[in-house]
């Protein structure tokens, strides 16, 4: 992280976990908001752009710090583009940095 006074300023990695929450005004004919397979595949498409990469070299993290909060916002915006419809909306993205530390983002 740029301009950070602690150890996180040093190059380091994480085993992130992402939690995607969706909402809908109405359930589909199967009684679902969306098939979890769809969420998983769309989330993988976004995460694959970040996985095993130096995030400081990837837009938008070449300009902003790749904090859990900024990663949650990025994932929210990217996954929403692929999943949101008139009925379905990503309601919250939570990025887990450790089993006890997370950051969430919603709009």
N, C-alpha and C positions, 0 to 999 in steps of 0.2 A: 504494500500500500504506500502510495506517495504521501509525503508530508505527515507521516504518523510517527509519534515519538516512542512507540513500543516495539516489541519483537515482531509484530505483524508487518513491520516495514521490510523485513527480510523475506526473501523468496521462500514460500512455503505452500503446501498443498492441503486439500481437504477431501474428505469422503462425504460429499453433500448428499442429503436426501431432500426430495422435493415433494410437497403435499399440494395437490390441486383440488380445490373445492369448486363445485359448480352449482348453479341454481337455475330453476325454470319456473315460469308461470304455470305450466301444465306438464304432466308426464306424457310420454309418448304411448302408443298403443300397447307396448310391452310393459308399461308401468315404470319406465325409467326416465331419468333426465337425459342421459347419454350413456352409451355403452362404454364401460371402463376400458375396453380394448382401444377405442378411439382416443380417449384421453391419454392412454399410455403411449400410443404410436405418435400422436402429435407432440407430446411432451418429449419423447425420445428425439424427435427431429430437432427440437430447440436445444436440448441438452447436448446433443452430439456436436454442436458447434462450439461448445465450451469444454467438453470432456478432454482431459489430457492435453490441455493447451495452456500457454502462458496468457492469462486473461488480460494483462496489460497491453498485449499486442492486438486484441480483438475489439472492434467497435461495439459498444460505446466506451468500453473500459480502457481504451487508449487515451480517453479524456477524463473519465471519472474513475474513482477508486472502485475496485471490485469487492465492495463490502457485501455482506449477506443481504443487507437492505437493498442495495443497487442491483444485485443479482435477482432478488425476488421481484423487483420492479421490472427488470428486463424480461424475465420469464413470464410475468403476468402479461406484459404487452405483446410479446411474441406468440404465446399460446392463445391468447384472446383472439388474435387475428385469424387463427385457424379454427377455433371452436365456436366463438360467439355467433349466434343467429338471432332472429327476432325473438325466439323463445328461450334459448340457452345462453347463459352468461357465466364466465369465470367469475366467481365471487371473491376468491382469496387464493393467493399463492403463499405458501410458507416454505422457507428454505431452512433446513436443519443443518447447522454446522457441526454440532455434536448432539448426543442424545438429550442434552439439557439446554442447548443454546440455539435459538432460532430467530428468524426475522420474517415478518409477514408483510404483504403488500396487497392493497385493493384500491379500486377506483370507484 
